[in-house]
Amino acid sequence: MHRIISFMKREVVLSCATLLALASMIFVPVDKAYRSYIDVRVLVTLFCLMLVIQAFIKYGLFSELSHRALSWVKSTKVLALVLVSLVFFCSMFVTNDVALLTFVPLTMLLLSSFEERPVMFIVIMETIAANLGSMALPFGNPQNLYLYSYYRMGFLSFFRCVAPVALVGYILILACLSFAHLAVPFSENNQDREPIVKGKLVLSLVVFILCILSVVRLVNYWISFFVVLGVFLWLDRSLFAKVDYSLLMTFVAFFVFVGNVGRVPSVSRFLQDSIQGHEFMFALLSSQVISNVPAAILLSHFTNDGRALLLGTDIGGLGTLVASLASLISFKVYCRARKACKLRYLLWFSLYNVLFLIVLVLFVMLCP
């Protein structure tokens, strides 16, 4: 029982999704229709991307990128600009949570001798950058990948929908960094970095390109799956242990829950009637409570307006701490610091996120 409770505390979202799925089974007994609930394409593609990204981490790609970017940094303000920009652009390709797991610890290490407030500010900006940068491409975050697949969006139409919002968000981030009082001298610590493994990294990049081609439907996703599986079984089997299987199981649990909800006529009809014409705000507000990935899965079954859900869940990653799982990741990393003040972080995090949220919602509403 102690282990179960510890697991539920550690994997809150997965635990809630599982409980919801089990509860829905009371109303809809297991039958053959359950097989149609699972979006295998999303699960397979997400697994492949997570495996390749772990290879990038192990073979020194991010370490090399950060070292090269920081080699010419002379002040904390420039350091903040470099780190936040790295998070913003890397999150487009390697997902928001991986970008934060990579660069927030680096930030904490580089600024370990600094006062708590500038460190807190940069971590908050990195978190916002990860959530905004990841929205620009279909594989930048899990809800994008899911909605892109579910609604069979075209790449250009997808990009035209989210790119302006991501650009405005980046401009807002630059404005915040430019007005911040961070202009103090800085010299890079000569910290050991992961050595780059060129041969394995090049092969991983080739496999990553194959994954991208499967996301945009130029290559069958089963082909990319078996290629990725074969390459890393041969190259490095230890990478399989680092895949976030809890995220995959969370998807499965929500697929079951949403599939069962759709088969309860009264509930399905109520949700459809309530959401129609209000998809953007429903996605935005529900993300604040249940996080944007579950919100995307839940609402997608009751509307055909994929564009509104895409914008609502992506912008909805801002706001509360639970609106995006990536925000929780950076908060946990920040809390490990000796000088960390959790309450002050939460207050400033909420303030900046709400301001960004309001500006981007107004932008979407005024520039449809």
N, C-alpha and C positions, 0 to 999 in steps of 0.2 A: 504493500500500500504506500509506503514511504517513497519507493521508486516511482510509482505511478503519479503521485502528487508532485514530485520533483520534475518529472517529465512534462506534466501539464503546465507547471509554472514556466518551464523553459520554452515550451512550444504552445503558447496560448492560442494562437490563431488556428493551428492544426487541431488542437484539442476541441475548440469551439466548433470548427467545421465538422469534425467527426461526430460530436454530440448532435449537431443539427441533422447530419445525414442519418444517424441511427434513429433519431426521433421521427424523421420523415418516413422511415420504413414501417412505422406503426400504421400509417395511413395508406401506404402503397407497398404491399408485400413484394418481396423480390420475385421477379419474373424475367422473361427473355428481353423485355423492353429496356432493362437496365443497361444492356450492352450498348444501346444507342446513346446513352447519356455521355459517355466518355469521349472527349475530343482527343483521339490518339495522336493526331498530327501535332497538336500543341505540346503534349507531354513528351513526345519523341524529340521534337525540335528543341524544347527547353532543356532536356537532358543533354543533348549534344552540345549546345552552347555552354552550359555550365561545365561540362567536362573540358572543353577547349579552353575556357577562361582559366580554369585551374592550372592547365598546362602553361598558359601565359605567365601566371604568377610564379610557378615553380622554375620555369626556364629563364626568368630574369627580365621579362619585357617591361613590366611596370617599374622595377627597380632602375633599369637603364633609362627609361623615359624621365623619371623624376630626377635622377642624377644629372642628366644633360640639361634639363630645364632649370635646375637650381644652381648650376655651375656659374652663372653670371649674375646671380642675385646679390644685391648690395644693401638692401633695406627691407624692413619688415613689410612695408606697403607693397613692394614689388614681390616679395615672397608670397604674400596673401593673394595677389593677382595671379601669380603663376600656379599656386596650388589650387585655387578655386577654378581657374580656367582648365587645368588638367582634369579636375573632377567633372566639370561640365562636358568637355568634349570626349573624354574617355567613357563616360556613362552612356553615351550614344551607342557604343559598340560592345561594352562589356557589362551592361546593366548597372543601375544606380547603386544597388547594394554592394556589388563587387568594387565599384569605384570608391565607395566610402570605406569599405574594409581595407582597401589598399592605401588610401591617402590620408585618412583621419589619423591612424596610428603614426604615420610619417610626420604629420603636422604636430602631433603631441610630442614626438621625439625631438624635432627640430626646435620647438619652442619651450622645451622643458624648463629652461631657466627664466622664462618670461613670467610676467604677472598673469593672473587668471583671466582677466577681461579680454585682452587681445586674442588669447587662445580660444576662448569661448566664442568670440565674434567670428573668427575665421572658420571654426568648426560649423557654426550655424550657416554661414555663407556657403560652405562646401555642401552641406546637406540640401540647401535650397538649390544649389547648382546641379546636384545629382538628380534631383526630382524633375528639374526643368530640362536639363540636357538630355536625359534619357527619353523624353517624350518625342524627340525629333525623328527617331528611326523605329521601325517595327520591332526590332530586337533589343531596344534600349531598356525595356522593363517588361515584366510578365503580363500586365494587362494590355499593353500594346500588342504583344505577340498573340495573345488570345483574341482580341477584337479584330486584329488584322486577318487572322485565320477564319474566325467565325463569320465575319461579314464579307469575306473574300474581297478585300479592298485591293485596289491597284496601288502600286508603290507611289506613283506621282500624285494621285488624289490624296493618299495618306499624308505625304510630305507637305503638300499644299495646305492641308488642314492644320497641321500642328507646327510647322516651321515658323510662321509669323509669331505665334505665341512664345515659342522657345527663344526666338530672337529678342522679343520685347523683354522677356525674363532675363536674358543675359545682359541687356542694356541696363536694366534695373540693378542687377548685381554689380556691374561696373560702377554705377552711380553710388551705390552704398560703399563700395571699397574706396572710391576716390574721396569721399567725405569723411571716412574713418580716420581717427588719429592713431596712425600706426607707423609714422615716419621715424623709426629709430634704426640705428646701424644693425646690420646682421651679417654674420659670416657662417657659412655652411659647416656643420660638424662633419668631421671626416669619419662618418659611420660606415661600418662594413655593409656592403650591399650584395645582394644575390648575384653570383656570376652568371653572365648570359651564356646559355647553351645554344650556340648558333644552329647546329644541325637540327636538333629537336624543335627549336623555336620556329625555324623556317617551315618544317613539316606541319607544325601546329597552325601556322598562318595559312598554309594551303588548305588544311582541313576547315579552318574558320571560314575561308572564302566559299568553300563548298556548302557550309551551313547557311551562309547568307543567301546563296543561290537557291537553296531549298526554301528559305523563308519567303523569298519573292517569287516562288513557284516556277523557277527555271530548271530545277532539278527535283526529282521525286524525293520526298522526305525519307522514304525507306532506304534509298540509295545512300543518302548522306549518313543515315543512322548506322548502317552496316559498315561503311567506310570508317566512320569515327570509332566505332566499336573495335574494328580490326586493328586500326592504327594504334590505339592506346592500349589494347591488350598486348600488342607487340612492343610498344614504346615504353610504357610505364603503367603498370597495373595499379600502383598505389594511388593514382589520381582518382580512381573510381570511389575510394573511401571519402573523398573530399566533396563529392557532389551533394548538393542540398536536397536530399531525398524528402525531407519534411515539407518542402515547398511543393514537390510533385504530389505527395500524398494529400496536401491541402487542396490542390486542384481537383484531385479525384473525389475527395469528400464533398466539395462544393458542387461538382458535376452531379453527384448523386442527389444531394439536397435539392438543387435547382430543378433537376429532372423530375423528382417526385412532386415538388411544388407545382410544376406545370401540369401534372396529371390530376390535381385536385381542382375541379372546375370552379368552385366558388372563389378560392384563393387566386387562381390564375386570372380569372375574369376581373377581380378587384384590382390586381396589380396592373393589368393591361389598361384598364380604364383610368387608373390614377396616373400612370406614367405618360401616356400619350400626350404629346405636345409639351411635356415638361421634362424631357429626358436629361437635358443638360443639368438642371438644378437638382433633379433626383440623384443623378450620379455624383454631383458635387457634394451634396449634403450627406448622402449615405456613406461616402468615402470618409467623412469626418468621424464616423462612428464605427464602421466595420472594416475600414481600410479600402484602398482603391481596387485591389485585385479581386477580393470577394464581391465588391459592388459591381464590377464589370461583368463577372460571371453571372451574378444574380439577375441584373437588369437586362442583359442581352437577350434573354429568353422571352421578353415581354414587349420588345419594340424592334422596329426595323431601322431606326435612326442610329446607325453605328457612329456617324460623325459626332453627334451630340454626346453619346456615351464616351467616345474617345477623348473629347475635350474635357468633359465633366470629370472623368476619373483621373486624367493627367493633371489638370489644374487642381483637382481635389486631393492630390498628393500633398499639397500645401495645406496649412491650417493647423489642425491638432497633431499631437505627437504620433497618434495611431493612424493618421490618414495615409501614411506610407510606411511600410515595414522598414524601408531604408532609413527613415528618420529615427526609428528605434535603435537601429544598429549604431549610428553615430552617437546617439545619446549614451548607449552602454559603453562605447569606447571612451567617450569623454569622461564618464563617471569614474573610470579607473585612475585618472590623474590625481596626484596628491593634493593639488590645490582646487580641485573641482568643487563648484557650488551648484548642486542640483537644482535648487529652487530658483536661483538667479538665471541659470541656463534655461529652464522651462519658461520663465517669464519673458526673457528676451527672444527665445525661439518662437513663442506664440505671437509676440508683437510683430516680429519681422515676417513670419509666415502669413499672418492675417493681412498685413499691408500688401504683400506680394499677391495674395489671393484676391483681394479687393481690386487692385489695379488690373490684373489679368482677366478677371470676370468682366469688368467694365470694358476692357479692350475687346473681348469676344462679343459682348452684347452690342457695342457701338460699331464694330467692324465685322459683321457676320460674313 
